[in-house]
Amino acid sequence: MSIEPGKLLQKINNPDDIKKLDPIQLEQLAVELRDYILDVVSQNGGHLGASLGVIELTIALHYVYNTPSDRLIWDVGHQAYPHKILTGRRDRFPSNRKKDGLSGFPKRSESEYDTFGVGHSSTSISAGIGMSVGSAIQKTNKKVVAVIGDGALTGGMAFEALNNGGFLQNDLLVILNDNRMGIDPNTGALNEYLTKVTTSQTFNKLRDDIWQKLGKLNNLGEHLRIFASKLEDGVKAVLTPGMLFESFGFKYYGPIDGHDLPKLIETLNDMKKIKGPKFLHILTTKGKGYAPAEDDQLKFHGPTPFEKSSGIFPKKTPAPISYTDAFGKAVVEIASVDPSIVGITAAMPSGTGLKYLAAEFPDRFFDVGIAEQHAVTFAAGLACEGLTPITAIYSTFLQRGYDQVVHDCCIQKLPVVLCMDRGGLVGSDGPTHNGVFDIAYLRTLPNMVIMSPKDEQELRDMLYTATRYKKGPIAMRYPRGNGIGVELRPEFTEMEIGKGEILKKGTDVAFLALGNMVQSAEEAARILSEQHISAEIVNMRFVKPLDEELLRDIFKRFSKIVTLEDHQAQGGFGSAVAEFALKERYKGDIEIIGIIDQFIEHGTPAECHQMAEIDPASIVKRTIQLIEIPVHH
Ligand SMILES: Cc1ncc(C[n+]2csc(CCOP(=O)(O)OP(=O)(O)O)c2C)c(N)n1
C-alpha cells in the first residue's frame, strides 16, 4: 500500500519551504508529519516514540537555523525521522531500514543535512564542539546545534564534552531533550537531578523572570549588560537549578515545553544571538500525539508493525524463544541458587533480558545508565569482592568498554562474565549496530575466554559454565533474534572450557562453525550432499582457547577446511584457526568465511548475510571452489 503524506507536507522539499510557512501552517505541518511517520512505521516498524517526541523541535530547528550550512547533530539518531522527511527524503521514507533504502539513523553519505553519522549514543556534543571549533578556525561562522536525550546524557562521553566545551567557550547550542526515558525508564542521579530541575516551580518562575528581564533587553548599554550578567550569575549561583550545566561553563535555559512550537521558535531565536556554549533544556513526551505510544513508551520505542488505528500488534505466530529471553531467564535460575550472582546492564534491561533478574532480585540488578565503560569496571570491582558479575552488553556497545576489559578485567584476571547479545549482523539497524568485531577485539587479550553457543540450550550451559569458571574474564557472544526451537533442559551442565564437538562426520571437507553459523553449516552441508560432497560439521564452541586436540584430528583427516563465523573475517575465529594451522604446519587449504573488510548495510538479517556472503548459498559456492583447488602435498 502506498502512503500519501498530507497536503502541506507534500510541498515541503527542504527546510527553505518550512521557512515560508506561517504559524498556523507550522502547526499543521506538525500534525501531518506525525501522521505520516505513524503511517510508515506502523507498516514497517522502526523507532517511533523518540521521533514522535521531537516533531515540534525538528520543525523549529529547521525554521530558525540555516541548515545544512548550520550544523544539526542528533544524538543516537533514532529520533531523526522528522528530520529526514523535512530534508528531502519524504518520498523515500517508506524504504526506511530496508535494503537499499534509507538508513534508520543519520548518515553522512545519505544527505548533506546529516552532518554526523550516529547510532551509538552520547557523541553529539563532542562532534558539535569539533564542528564549532572547525568553523571558528575557518571563519565560516556556522551555528552548531547538538540534540541529546536525557538517556544519552548519562554517557560519560557527554560529560567529557561538556567539560571541554565549557572551557573552550566556542559557539554551540546543546539541546537536552528530556523525556524521562531511555529505551526503558531512565535511572541514575542525573535523572533525579533533572526531575528536581523540572519540578521546582519557584525556581523556574524566578529564573524566567530573570531571563525575561535580562535576556530580552537587547539595547542595554554595555555597562548595564555586564552588571546584569554579573547579577544574573550571582542570583543563578544560588537559585538556578540548571547550575550543573552552568558550572560546566554553559549558559543554561529551561526547562521549556518542547511541544510548544511558537515558544521553541522564540527561544531558539533568542538563544541564537547569545555567544558561547549554551544549554537549552526542553521537556517532551516520548510517543507524543499517539496515545498507545504515550501509554506504553517502552513497547513503542522501536515497535514491529502494528495496527495504526488501535495500536494493537498482530498476534505473533508461535516462535522459538529469543536468545535474549533464554539468557535473561537462565540468569534468574542461576542467581536463585548462586547468591554471588549480580547482573549489570548499561541502560538495556529489556534489550538484554536482565529485566527478569531486576524483577526477581532487584537488589542484585544494576542499570548503570548508558555507561558501558563504567559497567565493565564496576563489574571488575564487584568481582574483587567475590561476586560473579554477569555483565550484559550488546557486542557493538562493548566496543565502548574495551580498555576496561583489557586493563581492569584481563590484566587482573577478574572473573567478570561478559555476555554479548547481538553478536553478528543485526539487520535493519545497520552497520552502527552490527556486532561483528568482538572476537577480533577480545581474542588478542591474554586471560580471556571466548565462546559462542550453537543454540539457546547451549547458551544456558555456557552461561552456567561462565559463572562457575572464576579464573578470569569470560565472554559469550550470541546473536539477535530467536533460537532454533530446541528443547530447554531445566538442569544446567558445566561444559569443559575449550572443547568443541563433532556434530556430523564427513569425508570431503570440514566445516568448523561458530555459534549460529552451525545452522548455516548444516544447511550448506545438506545442499552439498545433494551434489555428493560430504561435509563434516564441527561446533567449535570456543574461539579461545581453541580445541587444539580436535583441530589436530581435523588437520589429519581433511585437506580442505572451511571456517564459518558471523563476524569480520580479519582477526576473527577463522584467523585463530589459521594461526594454529600455521603453527601445526598444516598443508591443506583453509577457507575463512566471514565478512571481508567491509561494513554491511541494513536489510533483513538474511539479506545482510547474503550481502556479506556468509549465507548458506555463498558457503556452498565457496566450498565447491575450495574443493576444486588441486590438493598439494
Ligand atoms: C553506546 C550506546 N549504548 C546503548 C545504546 C542503546 N540505546 C539506543 S537509544 C537508547 C536510549 C536513549 O535515550 P535518550 O537519549 O533519552 O533518547 P530517547 O529515546 O528518550 O529520545 C539506548 C540505551 C546506544 N545507542 N549506544
The ligand as an SDF file (V2000), in Angstrom:
LIG
                    3D

 26 27  0  0  0  0  0  0  0  0999 V2000
   26.6720    3.4840   23.4350 C   0  0  0  0  0  0  0  0  0  0  0  0
   25.2320    3.0430   23.3240 C   0  0  0  0  0  0  0  0  0  0  0  0
   24.7050    2.2230   24.2590 N   0  0  0  0  0  0  0  0  0  0  0  0
   23.4260    1.8160   24.1630 C   0  0  0  0  0  0  0  0  0  0  0  0
   22.6340    2.2390   23.1420 C   0  0  0  0  0  0  0  0  0  0  0  0
   21.2120    1.7020   23.0010 C   0  0  0  0  0  0  0  0  0  0  0  0
   20.2300    2.7820   23.0850 N   0  0  0  0  0  0  0  0  0  0  0  0
   19.6430    3.2870   21.9850 C   0  0  0  0  0  0  0  0  0  0  0  0
   18.5890    4.5180   22.3250 S   0  0  0  0  0  0  0  0  0  0  0  0
   18.8780    4.3720   23.9700 C   0  0  0  0  0  0  0  0  0  0  0  0
   18.1770    5.2790   24.9190 C   0  0  0  0  0  0  0  0  0  0  0  0
   18.3830    6.6960   24.5630 C   0  0  0  0  0  0  0  0  0  0  0  0
   17.6760    7.5130   25.4360 O   0  0  0  0  0  0  0  0  0  0  0  0
   17.5820    9.0560   25.1730 P   0  0  0  0  0  0  0  0  0  0  0  0
   18.9060    9.5890   24.7870 O   0  0  0  0  0  0  0  0  0  0  0  0
   16.9370    9.6810   26.3470 O   0  0  0  0  0  0  0  0  0  0  0  0
   16.6520    9.1840   23.8920 O   0  0  0  0  0  0  0  0  0  0  0  0
   15.0760    8.9540   23.7520 P   0  0  0  0  0  0  0  0  0  0  0  0
   14.9030    7.6250   23.0980 O   0  0  0  0  0  0  0  0  0  0  0  0
   14.4620    9.0200   25.0940 O   0  0  0  0  0  0  0  0  0  0  0  0
   14.6330   10.0540   22.8730 O   0  0  0  0  0  0  0  0  0  0  0  0
   19.7960    3.3550   24.2330 C   0  0  0  0  0  0  0  0  0  0  0  0
   20.2290    2.9420   25.5730 C   0  0  0  0  0  0  0  0  0  0  0  0
   23.2180    3.0870   22.1790 C   0  0  0  0  0  0  0  0  0  0  0  0
   22.5350    3.5170   21.1130 N   0  0  0  0  0  0  0  0  0  0  0  0
   24.5030    3.4770   22.2970 N   0  0  0  0  0  0  0  0  0  0  0  0
  1  2  1  0
  2  3  1  0
  2 26  2  0
  3  4  2  0
  4  5  1  0
  5  6  1  0
  5 24  2  0
  6  7  1  0
  7  8  2  0
  7 22  1  0
  8  9  1  0
  9 10  1  0
 10 11  1  0
 10 22  2  0
 11 12  1  0
 12 13  1  0
 13 14  1  0
 14 15  2  0
 14 16  1  0
 14 17  1  0
 17 18  1  0
 18 19  2  0
 18 20  1  0
 18 21  1  0
 22 23  1  0
 24 25  1  0
 24 26  1  0
M  CHG  1   7   1
M  END
$$$$
